[in-house]
Amino acid sequence: MSRRKLNIGLFGFGVVGQGLYQLIQGVNYQDAVIRKVAVKDRSKPRSIPPTLITFDANDILEDESVDLIVEAIDDADEAYRLVSTAMQKGKPVVTANKKMLALYFKELLDLQLTTGTMFLYEAAVCGAIPVVRTLDNSFAFETIQSIRGIFNGTSNYILSKIFKERLDYALALKQAQDLGFAESDPTSDVGGFDAKYKAIILAKHAFGIVYHPKEVLNIGIDYLVGDDIAFARSKGWKIKLVPTLLNTQGKVSAFVLPTFVKPDDKLFDIEEELNAVILDTAYSGTHSFTGKGAGAFPTAFSVLNDIRSVLSSQPYLYQKDFIPFEKADLTEVKIEIYLRFKNPQVKEALAFESIREGFIAEGDEVIIGVTTLKKLLDCRAIIYADKSAVIGTGQVDVIKKKLQVSKLISTEV
Ligand SMILES: NC(=O)c1ccc[n+]([C@@H]2O[C@H](COP(=O)([O-])OP(=O)(O)OC[C@H]3O[C@@H](n4cnc5c(N)ncnc54)[C@H](OP(=O)(O)O)[C@@H]3O)[C@@H](O)[C@H]2O)c1
């Protein structure tokens, strides 16, 4: 006996929306059909029958025959409006929109609880790598000690070109834009925002913690210069844009920083637009996942898996909600950084607790020393105004009461 196909209402027909449309046909997926596609721009030519297209969101939201919403638009606020309306109407939602999730995570999770509507978002974190479901399901009984990775293919592509082919930043960025990896405004990628949104989503599944983007430091690769690269190269290292979630005896800290990476680090050989997620755990050791973090089919692949999970009634479990992790006090998170700066106020504002190296690079002063995550978060605006470079050395200590110190990640400079 054949069962009725699930009717999908799709918001967005860009990279992800078109990828999903083609993937469903390509794999001959029989359980669901795209019934309506909502887009915005009336002047764009479309590759699908005009009868499928609508410019009115209500044609999907109010259509009772639509069983499930796939949200793949590039506007986080409008996406939140669409997704929350759909959930209130009891329509399950699958989304790829990490910015919407990071900005409205608490509201969306609350809505999921109050409406009992399924809400899945695997595609929002590292494209094809099934890390959300894996953390949620397979690591439910494991204690995650840290999560690090390469969550943004664009910045990794740029850094790969800088380190492997000695391109300068501007040329590497242009190549990434020409290849379609980077947007015309690359701020979200190179400034570490995109990686931060993904880290925020993983923090919920690894530790049951919901961060607002304002609480999480992100410094990007946008102001690295030749001498910063030369310093790393002289030591045999690379620089990667590394989002980090650290668990120190139940206190969690989260940040995204350019970071010196040594050859024995699993992230060292993650090149070009590849993504990686490294989980360090208490009982089962280190787990590494690598794969395509973006692009039409890799992302659509995750969306399709979520659609199948809706069909088979498999919501996320959020097992870590029942374990008492809490956000670390950022004044207690001591972090060693390489800082290149022009304005002495940057150094003053960061109030270094110790400095163990200082030199001049490209006419700027460089110091390597220890500050706190709180100082870095508070000083982000002045760091950016100065076009300073901040690079983590990998040394992060979290001091708990009575100066009990745990060294979680260690990379000697
Ligand atoms: N691209 C990737 O590899 C990737 C990977 C993971 C996650 N994501 C996330 O997936 C989402 C979509 O990304 P994308 O790359 O597919 O974006 P995109 O190529 O820029 O396409 C965006 C689509 O959204 C539509 N849209 C915008 N506002 C709309 C509105 N108010 N109502 C209906 N449609 C609207 C646009 O309509 P028009 O066609 O009319 O302009 C377009 O079809 C984003 O949240 C992104 O962060 C993307």
The ligand as an ORCA input file, in Angstrom:
! r2SCAN-3c Opt
* xyz 0 1
  N      24.873     28.317      0.307
  C      25.291     27.404      1.145
  O      26.170     26.609      0.834
  C      24.661     27.297      2.510
  C      25.125     26.280      3.381
  C      24.531     26.137      4.633
  C      23.528     27.016      5.006
  N      23.133     28.006      4.145
  C      22.059     28.904      4.600
  O      20.906     28.638      3.810
  C      20.179     29.839      3.619
  C      20.030     30.086      2.129
  O      21.309     30.229      1.553
  P      21.517     30.293     -0.035
  O      22.990     30.225     -0.241
  O      20.642     29.306     -0.706
  O      21.020     31.773     -0.337
  P      20.817     32.439     -1.763
  O      21.436     31.629     -2.832
  O      21.231     33.869     -1.615
  O      19.236     32.378     -1.975
  C      18.368     33.030     -1.124
  C      16.958     32.745     -1.558
  O      16.091     33.313     -0.580
  C      15.030     33.962     -1.262
  N      14.454     34.962     -0.382
  C      15.020     36.008      0.242
  N      14.134     36.667      0.996
  C      12.947     36.029      0.814
  C      11.634     36.220      1.316
  N      11.363     37.231      2.164
  N      10.658     35.367      0.927
  C      10.926     34.347      0.078
  N      12.151     34.109     -0.432
  C      13.145     34.941     -0.059
  C      15.689     34.550     -2.489
  O      14.672     34.852     -3.425
  P      14.994     35.337     -4.917
  O      15.415     34.101     -5.643
  O      13.701     35.867     -5.368
  O      16.081     36.360     -4.800
  C      16.583     33.377     -2.906
  O      15.880     32.454     -3.670
  C      20.952     30.939      4.351
  O      20.439     31.070      5.633
  C      22.358     30.371      4.418
  O      23.091     30.876      5.517
  C      23.674     28.149      2.922
*
